[in-house]
Amino acid sequence: MNRSRAWWWLSLVALVGLVLSACAPAATPTPQVIEKERVVEKVVTPTPVPRKVLRLNLGPGDVPTLDPSLATDTSSIQIIELAFVGLTRQNEETAAVEPGMAERWEVSPDGKVWTFYLRKGIPWVRWNGQEVEQVKDEKGNVRYVTAHDFYYGAIRTLDPKTGGEYAYVPAFFIEGAKEFNEGTITDPAQVGIKVLDDYTIQFTLKEPVGFFANIAGLWMLRAEPQWLIEEKGDRWTETGAYHSYGPYVMKEWVHDSHIVMVANPFWPDNIPSVPKPKIEEIVFRMLDESPAFAEYEAGNLDVAGVPLSEIDRVKADPVLSKQLVIAPVLCTYYYGFNVTKPPFDDARMRLAFSLAVDRKAIVENVTKGGQEPAQWFSRPGLQAAPTLQTHPNLGVKYDPERAKQLFQEVLRECLKIQPGELRS
């Protein structure tokens, strides 16, 4: 993962939106002056209401893609999450699966057939250079998101010609999807995805999968605009062309500089799991951590990460320390081993190295950002994942003596050294 950005941006946008809404100035009443028993009205120019803009930083380098079938990094996916909505949506606080573009879904008694019933009346939209407008077909009719669009997006993701790196996820579960993705079958009709009518799509799985509702909501299974992709090819995601349907619309993408998203006025306000935007515009900059923090201090960014080199200063500063917020991020950092080559083909050696790492000292003395020692891979906060509070002794903890014991044990076997010949 080349960017460590969290999914909590959407809830942050909603929170800031509430704050900004509460702070918006009230309408200025027209003042009146009493003069000799008659009323003379003054003409007063109303105070303009400031736009509700949120300025964030995505990190250095350009966003790789805004194509749901091709996205692999968190920055690309973050923008896609704003512009497109999946069949389902996972609540970031409770981890519960909630309705997205599907109002409801049904599962067959054998657990293999999942049928999703879509919302009606959600239009495709685009930024036309002046404002957000509804996309229309060649006859002038508004294009609404249908099951056909979700089918096209899923099949395009699985098509080996697309080259989507995350195609393996649906291919793992859906009947015929792996074979289609690998090219052993070429007819998409043999894939277990069917459009039953304009607003009903059905997935047939290889075997029962209780969490398929989560899978159905992932970005690589979003609806995609077939008419636009066939016309523009790879250029369909550029400024002025991009068609989407979610709560935000891409207004501008200046590569290696910034992306601007604006609120979609056509997004309905009756979907609790995907509320209507309160922030009118979101500006994503593409800066290294230190320049981004300097921009924050200069008042040009509303949120920025704190560089490690600045964390002590921020914590000691009477103003910045009050602005510092340390919040959970669903992310785990780890070092991996090449398990095909000695000595790490031996699980004992891998465990020895893991036991030798003082994770607590690292987060307290090096990273200093409130991180938690990773005694297991699943980040606390994920559904069913344990926490350090409930399972303090679970997983791998710092134990240098045990690490030394395992290390010597493996070396004795590998080097044929007798006990007592290997010094600590």
N, C-alpha and C positions, 0 to 999 in steps of 0.2 A: 504494500500500500504506500504510494508515494506522497500522500498528503494525509495528515492526521487531523482531519476536521470532523466535528461531531454533528449528529443529526438533531441536536437540540436547537439549531438555528431557527427552525420553523416556530417552535414554542417561544423562542426569544423574540422573533418578529411580532408574534401575537401579543406578548407582554408589553413590548415597547409601544405597540400600537395602542394598547389600552391607556398607557401613560400619556402618550401624545394626545389621544382623544380627550382625556380629562383636562389637559392643559390648554386646549384650543381656546382662543379668546371668544367671548360672547359677542353677538352682533351689537354694533354701536347704535344706540337709539338716536334719532334725529333731534338735536337740541332745539329748544324753543325759547324765544326771548319775548317777555311781556312788555309792550310799549303802548301806553295810553289806551288801555282797554282793547287792544287788538293784538292778534298773534302774528308775529313775523317769523317765518321759518327760514332757518339758515340752510344752505346747501353744503353738506359736509361729505368729503370723499371718504368712503368707508376704508377702514384699515384692512389691508389684504391679509387673508388667513394664510400663514406659511404652509407650504407643502410638507407632508409627513414623509420625510426621507430618512432612511437608515443606511449608514455608510460602514461597510465591513471590509475585511481583507481575507482573500482566499489563500494567500501564500504565493511564493515566487513562481514565475513561469506561466505560460498560457494554459487555459483550461483545454485539455486534450480534445474533448468532443462534447456536443450537446445532443448526440444521437443515442436514444435509449438502447438500441441494439448493440452499440459499441462501447458504451461507458464502462470503465473499470475502476476509476479513482473517485474519491469522495467529493472532490470539487465539482466534477462533471455531474455526478449523481445528485449533488445538492441543488444545482440549477434545474436539473430534470425533475426533481421532486416538486419544485415550485411551479413548473410549466405543465406537468402531466400528473394525472392521478391514476393510481392502480385500481384494479377491481376491488381490492381490499386495502386497508390501511392499518398499520400497527400503532397503537397508542404509545407514545414515547415515555409516558410516565407509568402506566399500568401494564404495558406489554400486551394488552388485550387486542385481538383482531377486530376491527370495526369496519363498517361499510365504507367503501370508497366510491368508485363509479358503479359498483354493483350495489343495488339497494338490499339485496338478500341473495342467499345461495342455498342449495340443497345438495345433500350427499346421498347416494344410493345405499341401500341396506348393506351391500358388500363393501362399501367404503371406497370403491374404485371410480365411480362416476360423479363428478362435481359439476353442477349446473349453476351458472351465475346469471342473474336477472339485472340488466343495466338500467340506470336512470335515463329518462328521456328528456330531451330539450336542452342538452349541454352542447353549445356550438363550438366548432373550431374557430379560433381567432388568430389574428396577426396584428403586428404594428405596421401601419401603412405609411409611416414617416411623420404623421401628425397625431394620430390617435390609435387606440385599439379598435379594430373593426371585426365583424363576423366574416368568416370566409364563405364565399358563395361558389356554387358550381357554374358550369357554362350556361345554364339556363337562368341564372340569377337567384337560385334558391339557396338558402342558408344550409351549409353542411353541418349536420349534427353528428356527434360521436355515436357510433353504432358498434354492434358486435363484429361487424365485418372489419372495422378498423383495428379491433383487438386481435382478431384472427390474423390479419395482415402483419401486425407488429410481431406476434409470436412466431409465425412461420418465417418472417424475414430474419428474426434473431437466430432461428435454428438452421436457416439456409447456409450451407458451408461457404457459399460465395460471399456472404456478408462478412464473415470472419469475426463474429462476435465471440470474445473470450469467455463470456459468462453464459454462452449457449449451453454449456454442460449442465447448468442447474436445472432448467426445465427438461433437458434431455435425460436426466437421471430419473425423472419421475413419470413423464408422459409416455404413453404407449406409442411406439414407433418413432419417437423423437430422436433417440440416439442414432438409430439407423439412418434417419433422414439427415441428421447433422454430419454423420460420417460419410454420407454419399452412397451407402449401400442400397438405399431406396431413394428414388428421385421424385416420386409422386407425393406431394403434400397431403393428398387425400388419405394416405395410409397413416398419417400422424393422428393421434387421438385427440384432435381439436376439431370441433364441429360448431358451425353457426346454425342454431335451430330457427331463429328468426332475427329480425333487425336488432333486437335488444336482448337476445339470449345466446350465450355461448357455453359450450360444454367441453369438459376435459375428461378423457378416459385415461386412468393411470395403470401402470404395470401391476401395481399391488396397492392395497389400502395404505394411505398416508394421512395420518390424523392432522398434520400441520400443513396440508396443502393450501389452506386458506392464506397462510403466510406467504407461501411461494407465489401464489397467484397475484399478490400485490407488489412483487418486485419490479424494479425498473425495466428489466429486459423483456417483460411481458406487457408493456403499455401499448395503448392504441397508437398507431402511426399513420400519417397522411400519405396514403399510397399515391394519390394523384400528384402530389408535390415531389415526392422522392423519385418517381418515374420521370418527372420533368426536369428536375434540377440535379439529380444524382447526389454526389457528396456535398454539393453546395446548398442543399436544402436547409442546413442549420445556420446559414449566415444571416446577418442583419437584413431586415426587409423581406426575407423569404420565409423564415421560421414560422410554421403553423403549430399551435399547441391548443390546449383546452383547459388547463388548470387555473388556479387562483392568480397566477402571475404570468405575464407575457414578456418575452425577451424584446426589449426596445433597441438595444445597441450592444454589439460585441466588437470592441476594438482589441484585436489580438495582442496579447502580451501587455495589455494595459488595464482594461476594465470591462465588466459586463453590467448592463443596467436592466433591471426587471421592473415592470410597472404593473399595478393592480389590474386585474381583468374585471371590467365593469359588468361583464355578462356572466360571471360566476355566481351561482345562486346563493342565497343566504339561509337556506334551510337544510344544510348538511352539517350537523354538529361536529362530525369527525374532521371535516375540512372547512373551517369557517371562512366567511368572506373576508378578504384582507382589510386591515385597518391602516397599514402602512401603504402609502401611495407609490413609493418608489424605493427600490433597494439597489444600492451601488456597490458592486463587488470589485475591489481593487486587487491587483496582483503584485504584491510587494514582499520582499524578504522581511523577516520578523523585526529586525532592528529599524529599518526605514518605516515600517508600518507603525511601530510604537512611537517613533518620532512624529509621525503624522497625527497620531492620537493626541500626543501632548501639545501639538500645535492646533488642535481643534478641528482637524480635517477628517478624522475617523471617529465613529461613535463607539466602536469596539475594536480592541486589538489584543493580541497575545503579548505576554510579558517575556522578553528574552531572558534567558538564564543569567546573563551578565547583569541584568537590571533588577532581578527579583529582590535582592537585599535592599537596594535603594528604594524600591517601591514600597516594601513593607515598612521601612523606616520613615517614609515621607508622610507628613500629617494629612495631606490631601489625597495623594495617590493610594495610600493604604486603605482609605475608606471606599475608594472606587474599585479596589481589587476584589474580584469574585472568583472563587475556586469552586468549580462545579464538576459533577461527574461527566466523563466522556467514555462512551462505549468503545474502548480501544485497549488493546493489549500489545505491549512491545516485548519482543522476545528474540533470542538468538537460536538459530537452528543448526543442526548437525548433519553432515553428510554421512548417513548411516550405512552407506555401501562400502566405506573404506575404514580400515583400522586407524585408530583404536575405537572410533565411535560406532563401529558396527556391533559393539558390545554394550548392552543397555546399562551395565554397571558403570562403565566409564562415563556415559552420558549423565547418569545420575550423580556420579562423583563431581563432575563439573558444575551441575546445577546446585548441589549442596554447598559448593564452595563460594557461591555468590551471596553476598550479604545485601539482599534487596532493601532491607530496612535502612541500612546506612546510605545506600544510593539515593533513595527518595528523600531522606532527611538532610543529607549533606551535599548532594550534587544537584539533583533536579529541583528540589525545594518548592515544588508546585502543588503539594498536597496529594501526590500520587499515592497509590496503595501498592504494597509489595505483592507481586503476582505469584502466589503459591500454587496456582493452577491457571489453566489457559482461559477459561470462560470468565469474562468480565462481570463482576458483581453488578447487578442491574438487568442483565439479560434474563429472560424468562427461565425460571427453575435453577438459575445459577446460585451457588452458595455465596455467603459473605464471610468476611473475616470475623464479624461479630458472632455469627451463628456457628461457624466452623473454624475456630482459631487454629486448630492443630491439623487441619486437612492439608494435603498437598505436600510440596517440597519447601522446607524451611532451611535457613542457614545452619549448617552443622559441619564445621570444618573437620572435626575428628572422624565423623562417619565418612566424609569425603576422602580423607587421607587413607582410611582403611580400605575403601573400595578401590581407590587408585592403586594402592600397593598390591591388592589382590589381583587385579587385572594384569599389572606389569609382571608379577611373578609368573603368571600363566603364559603370558606372551613371550617373555624373555627366558623362561625356564629357570628363574632364580629361586633358590631354596629359601625358606623362612630364615630370617636372621641376616641374610646377605644384602638385603635392601634397606638402606638407612633412610630415616625420615628427614 
